Amino acid sequence: MCGAPTAAAAAAAAVTAAAAKAAAQPMQQQQQQQHKQQQQQQQQQQQQQQEQQQQEQQQQQEQQQQHQQNQQQQR
């Protein structure tokens, strides 16, 4: 879970850097294309983060279930 905020911050930094580069270029078409690419990259990164969090939650749930089963067996 700790890795997600830093990944988001890194993504935001990359996007702002790319936007600064795009602003330096006079052609609007290139800016629009880069903007589309940035949006796609952001979406992909968000999806990856969500998947990671889901996997971590599943693992935690599995561990809890195993722990509960162990307690029942001891009784």
C-alpha positions as CSV (number, residue, x, y, z in Angstrom):
1,M,0.0,0.0,0.0
2,C,2.9,2.4,0.8
3,G,4.1,2.3,-2.8
4,A,0.9,3.6,-4.4
5,P,1.1,7.3,-3.3
6,T,4.8,7.6,-4.4
7,A,3.9,6.0,-7.8
8,A,1.1,8.5,-8.2
9,A,3.5,11.4,-7.3
10,A,6.1,10.1,-9.8
11,A,3.4,9.8,-12.5
12,A,2.2,13.4,-11.8
13,A,5.8,14.6,-12.0
14,A,6.3,12.8,-15.4
15,V,3.1,14.3,-16.7
16,T,4.1,17.9,-15.7
17,A,7.5,17.4,-17.2
18,A,6.0,16.2,-20.5
19,A,3.5,19.0,-20.5
20,A,6.4,21.5,-20.1
21,K,8.1,20.0,-23.1
22,A,4.9,20.1,-25.1
23,A,4.4,23.8,-24.2
24,A,7.9,24.5,-25.5
25,Q,7.0,23.2,-28.9
26,P,5.1,25.6,-31.1
27,M,2.9,23.0,-32.9
28,Q,-0.5,22.4,-31.3
29,Q,-1.0,19.0,-33.0
30,Q,1.9,17.6,-31.1
31,Q,0.6,19.0,-27.9
32,Q,-2.8,17.4,-28.4
33,Q,-1.2,14.0,-29.2
34,Q,1.1,14.2,-26.2
35,H,-1.9,15.2,-24.0
36,K,-3.8,12.1,-25.2
37,Q,-0.8,9.9,-24.5
38,Q,-0.5,11.4,-21.0
39,Q,-4.1,10.6,-20.2
40,Q,-3.7,7.0,-21.4
41,Q,-0.6,6.6,-19.3
42,Q,-2.3,8.0,-16.2
43,Q,-5.2,5.6,-16.7
44,Q,-2.9,2.7,-17.1
45,Q,-1.0,3.6,-14.0
46,Q,-4.2,4.0,-12.0
47,Q,-5.4,0.6,-13.2
48,Q,-2.1,-1.0,-12.1
49,Q,-2.4,0.6,-8.7
50,Q,-5.9,-0.6,-8.3
51,E,-5.0,-4.1,-9.3
52,Q,-2.1,-4.0,-6.8
53,Q,-4.3,-2.9,-4.0
54,Q,-6.9,-5.6,-4.8
55,Q,-4.2,-8.3,-4.8
56,E,-2.9,-7.0,-1.5
57,Q,-6.4,-7.0,0.0
58,Q,-7.0,-10.6,-1.3
59,Q,-3.8,-11.8,0.3
60,Q,-4.7,-10.1,3.6
61,Q,-8.2,-11.8,3.5
62,E,-6.7,-15.2,2.8
63,Q,-4.2,-14.8,5.7
64,Q,-7.1,-13.9,8.0
65,Q,-9.1,-16.9,6.9
66,Q,-6.2,-19.2,7.5
67,H,-5.7,-17.7,10.9
68,Q,-9.3,-18.3,11.8
69,Q,-9.2,-21.9,10.7
70,N,-6.1,-22.5,12.8
71,Q,-7.8,-21.1,15.9
72,Q,-10.8,-23.4,15.3
73,Q,-8.6,-26.4,14.9
74,Q,-6.8,-25.7,18.2
75,R,-10.1,-25.8,20.1
